[in-house]
Amino acid sequence: MTTAPITTAGTARKRPAPARIALHIGLIAVLLVMLYPLAWLLATSFKPADEVIASLKLLPSHFEWGNYSTALDGVNEVGVGRLLWNSLLIACGAVLGNVISCSLAAYAFARLRFRMRGPLFAFMIATIMLPHHAILIPQYIIFNQLGMVNTYWPMILPKFLATDAFFVFLIVQFMRGLPRELEEAARIDGCGPFRSFFSVILPLTRPALITTAIFTFIWTWNDFFTQLIYLFEPEKFTLTLALRSFVDASSQSAFGPMFAMSVFALLPIVLFFLAFQRFLVEGMASSGLKG
Amino acid sequence: MTATATRPQSAAPSATGGKRAPKRERQGAAWVFLSPWVLGATVLTLLPMAVSLYLSFTDYDMFDAPSWVGFRNYTQMFTEDPRYWRSVGTTLTYVVIAVPLQLVLALAVAIALKSVKRGKGFYRSAFYAPSLLGASMSIALVWRAIFNDGGTVDNLLSDVGLDIGGWINKPGWAILSVALLTIWQFGAPMVIFLAGLQQIPAELYEAAAVDGASWWRQFRSITIPMLSPVLFFNLVLQMIQAFQVFTPAFAVSGGKGGPADSTLVYTLYLYDRGFTASHMGYASAMAWVLLLAIGVVTAVLFRTSRAWVFYANDTHEGGR
């Protein structure tokens, strides 16, 4: 960073070095403020009870590993391992459902001609804007009638029916960018629509599918509202829902373990983010463009 | 002119359509691919919408059969329920504070990032990270602690002589902390802005610079018009999301919407009526008003967009 300005200083279009350095300083300053809550979370999860509040210092005087062992015991006699497993089960079920059903629907919308395609596509887009609450109560009643309240089906089953229109749209946008000639060639070779979908289009759609998978995982993992209304047995709780019991209790002695548990709940998202940030950022960018 | 240029192109496939013999078979295939979505859209979207509309005219507690009460839920909501109006006011306050500030910050950082050469990928990812983490209960709990009495924000502010105390316990300030959590997640719209900025042809700026246009003039006459479709997209999306805020308000107030109902956002009150008080009919009526409100706001935005959203590359339609 220090040598670059000198070598490129001659170019007319480049900004002068001080302006560029000021820009970086400004961006890093904003970034530091933004990352503070995350640093605070991590630091607090290691703090002994008496240091949690009242001390402005970010770093604890000594690392209190006890917070983590308390957190491992979980909440309501249900250990973290179990909670983690429950969260994973829901998130992976949702990922599987979304990837399968959304890519099927997207293929029809993006690459096949059929009657009613226009109106149905418009309806699908409209459901992106539909507030979840407008369908929430009847959905709850339906799942209640089916005996599925306090099971994971209300979180997973809708995903197999492509109810997340956002992802259908995302995959449609991606599939539209693939050249038409691919299928024409496949058709000449004797492929029907099913063969061209599985053998030609789907493999090429992989980036969009990965984006869908990661976003579904993270959003399902974080989702609080659905889990709150459908799950009530502590055995079935997810990590997110287990954190809820800390919401009611305001005793500060539980602060350390509570944030240790929060770290457990955030860790998979952070790991996913670090591993797949390119897909996430690009997936987000492309969803808003080419509309 | 643009319309006549694109029309022959889109008409071309149907001209050669005669060669595509198995057209009916392909129609059938389309419906097979579409079947999960069709099932979901009917059983889990359209049907529930109709049912919730019906329930909104009933008294229903999940145990006894719904009893028809006509418009009573609605009249009660609008004329006899101060908490309802409280929740409307709280939500509007939150939306009006959070959405514009989030978008302004997103645009500002995107513009700054556009001219960054080194470390652009790093910045982009780092600014984006809170958008994924921020929706979690974990971060909502962090927020409650930071803005609580004796929390970091309280300490910092009293150090500079502003003794507000814990925001969480102060009506008026508590909802502001929720808004700040939303503003904190400006990374998602920022990434979309940045992608939009990169599609603006550099020649436009070069020509403007030759004409001696100032930075501000270029921003107003090139950046904003060229970016207006993306700006519009972000505005609609963030607005719709903001109307449905739930988790941070729940966490900050311990699920109660306090203090003094000051964080009782619309969906939190809806949850309270429907799932805590078992007034499913009333909650359904609230849901339908929310649906209509979001519909009206979106429609108004689309209407006004004709005046300020500028679609530059209509001619490239059908490109990749």
Interface residues (C-beta under 8 A of the other chain):
Chain A: M1 A4 R15 R20 L23 H24 G26 L27 V30 L31 M34 L35 Y36 P37 L38 W40 L41 T44 I53 A54 L56 I100 S101 L104 A105 Y107 A108 F109 L112 R113 F114 R115 R117 L120 F123 M124 T127 M129 L130 P131 H132 H133 A134 I135 L136 I137 P138 Q139 I141 I142 N144 P158 F160 L161 A162 T163 V168 R176 G177 P179 G192 P193 F194 F197 I218 W219 W221 N222 F224 F225 L228 I229 T240 L243 R244 F246 V247 D248 S250 F255 M258 F259 S262 V263 A265 L266 I269 V270 F273 Q277 L280 V281 M284 A285 S286 S287 G288 L289 G291
Chain B: K23 E25 R26 Q27 A29 A30 W31 F33 L34 S35 P36 W37 L39 G40 A41 V43 L44 T45 L47 P48 M49 V51 S52 L55 M62 V109 A112 L113 S115 V116 K117 R118 G119 Y123 R124 S125 A126 F127 Y128 A129 P130 S131 L132 L133 A135 S136 M137 S138 I139 L141 V142 W143 A145 I146 G150 G151 T152 N155 L156 W184 A188 V191 I192 L194 A195 G196 Q199 P229 V230 F233 N234 V236 L237 I240 F243 Q244 F246 T247 F250 A251 G254 G255 T267 L270 Y271 G274 F275 M280 A283 S284 M286 A287 W288 L290 L291 I294 T298 R320
